[in-house]
Amino acid sequence: MLVMVLAASAQNSKVESSVITYGHSNRETIHRADSIMRLVISNASRYKAILSGYEANIYVKGHSEILRENVLMRFAHKIAPVDLSSKDMLFEMKSKMTYTAPNSYVQDIQAVNGNTIPNQKKQSEVFSFLNFNVYSPTIYDDEIITPVASNARKLYKYNLISIEETGNLRIFRIRFVPKQPSQKLTSGDLYIVDKRWTIDKIELSGRVYFAEFNILISFGRNAGQFVLPEKADLFLRYNVLGNSVISTYHSSYTYNRVEWFEDEFAKAKRTHSLDLTQYLRLENDTVQIVTDSSWWNEERDIPLTTDEKLLLNTHSHASSQDSHSDTTGIRRYMHITSQLTDAHRYNYNTTFIRYSGLLNPMQLGYSQHNGVTYKQRLRVNNNLKDDKQLRFLTELGYMTRRKELFFKVGGEWEYSPEHQGTIGLSYGKGNDSYSSAIAKQINQALKDTQLDYDDVNLKYFRHYYTELKNDIEIFNGFHLFTTVSYHRRMPVKGKTSPVNPGEEVKDLLNKTYYDFTPTIGFSFTPRQYYRMDGRRKEYVYSHYPTISFEFARGIKGVMRSSGNFERFEADIHQSLTFGVLRKLNYHFSGGLFTRQKSTYFADFDYFTRHNFPDSWNDKLGGVFNILSRVWFNASDKYLQAHFMYESPFILIQPLRLDASKHILSERFYLSQLWTPVLPSYTEMGYGFGNYIFNIALFAGFNKLKYQNVGVRFAFEFE
């Protein structure tokens, strides 16, 4: 029961006794602040999940002003909720918030008014910043560590500033500051209620999503609402690409319903469920514009100022669609160039279309072997009955150093969204490779020389494939997939080699190979947490590793197929969390070809070259980043291991460099490979990044002897 939770801190009498009297020395106030925070942090784990649900009416007043803009403002909306329809916007909103544990928010916007009606990004901005649990160890999608996290005393300094007597309550004002500069940490004041050790008010300042922010939130003082905000004020300042935008918000809350977990068993059952269905959804399809000043006077908890009244009645109800009427040179330039450089989204009835943009710089990447890479994407989603979907995808990519063009076109039908059941057909161009027969001849030719594969300019085969795949969840966390693929590999003309492999190899270079290869496999993740979006199931995380296995068989004689071989591969990977925001990812896999009764191509699924990472997290920690591509096809078996350690505090933050405020995460990489022809290859790397880009430096070692170094770079937002 709630009373039991509030009384739980009484057992900490030894610690509590040290905060009864107020000390005068700086050392004593710090000691007493630390003692108070021990109690607050101890109880935070209880309070963070005590609510089972609530319903509230929320009034919001927002003011947003563009202080400075240039021609790069057209990119600002990618990382900041900028509304270009007005340089000086004032608006009010009335909404109903419904919360269901563990973290599901539905925001029903019922009325809006302003000199400009805000777009959806502006409407959701205030809710995305204010809807956080003050007792949670992290906020904003784990981007910030709060001063009540379990390890917060290692990261923050606390100081007792004052003691206030309010009615029959004693309030301790605790100031917290980071022990080292980091965008992951904030500073500010906590107002702690004596004996209860709950948070009466919090004021914190920091940086997130390229915004400097300051938040002041006051919480209810009665036993039924002590974890719920009553009033909140938010200040945001975005400085993006030479542009400056400030926004201020005031909100007040009136609660119609508050529900608590009745006992610890019900709470544990809910919070330990694998179903983590959670979201923040805005229901604003039928938002009503209300201009009646008397109606808004009843909704406001504080009246408008004289300046706000004047601004509210200026250019009343200008629609965001009128932004194109702006005749300034900058706005006209932004409108024209955005058609070429921005990602485009179109919705028509049940069809959603997304195009990456013809000249979008966010599609650029760089790696040592591939050079500059550029990618184009077109996605079409059609929503069918019962949350089923029909999806089409076209991808096109080019690598400047290798002068190779990649493409993939395909369609997919999600026929069982609750079991992630999909069947898809695709056609594309894969990595160019060479056959097992050529590899054997080259291996024999290189035995008596000082050269290796890096010195051989091999003649590759162009690889085109067609694939039909079905994937379905048999039970939670267990997927069974079957694939039928058809491969055509055509010789590439005109390449020479400094090594003369012999006439027998030359004959092999002029032959086209066809392979018909069925595959069956599974992947299993124990205790897989998930969320449901309607009937559609989406995986979230698990505390256990994911195990995968697949078996492929080349069948001779089907559609000119000459392949007669078997391929086995297995993989295990996991992400382990240590404390708050520290992770260790590991990835082990191995594979081999057996019954090699024909020429085959050693194209493994888990040991392959990845040319176009979708983002920094797209297996960058589970692949070799600077290993020459010739080694991926040189052997019929392999074993590999990858480790990646991630933390906000590795090198840059502890050194207190000026750049630390712009760095969100740092990573160490270590990878090891064994194949018969490359028995010991090691790759080490270090990288860092933020919301815009990530960059890493890698070094390769052959038998612990330095071999090469390379850089990989990727943009993070579209």
ABEGO torsion letter per residue (X at the ends): XAAAAAAAAAAAAAAAAAAABBBABAAAAAAAAAAAAAAAAAAAAAAAAABAEBBBBBBBBBBBBBABBBAAAAAAAAABBBBAABABBBBBBBBBBBBBOABBBBBBBABBBEABBBBAAAAAAAAAAABBBAABABBGGGABBBAABAAAAAABBBBBABBBBBEABBBBBBBBBBABBBAABBBEBBBBBBGAGBBABBBBBBBBGGBBBBBBBBBBABAAAAABBABBBBBBBBBBGGBBBBBBBBBBBBBABBBBBABAAAAAAAAABABABBBBBBBAAABBBBABAAAAAAABABBBBAAAAAAAABGBGBBAAAAAABABAAAAAAAAAAAAABBBBBBBEABBBBBAEAABAAABBBBAAAEBBBBBBBBBBBBBBGGBBBBBBBBBBBBAAAGBBBBBBBBBBBABAAAGBBBBBBBBBBBBBBBAAAAAAAAAAAAABABBAAABBBBBBBBBBBBBBBBBBABBGBBBBBBBBBBBBBBBBGBBBABBAEAAAAAAAABBBBBBBBBBBBBBBBGBBBBBBEABBBBABBABBBBBBBBBBBBBGBGGBABBBBBBBBBBBBBBBBEBGBBBBBBBBBBBBBGBABBBBBBBAABBBBABBABAABGAAABBAABBAAAAAABABBBBBBBBBBBABAAAAAAGBAAAAABABBBBBBBBBBBAABABBBBBBBBBBBAABBBBBBBBBBGGBBABBBBBBBBABX
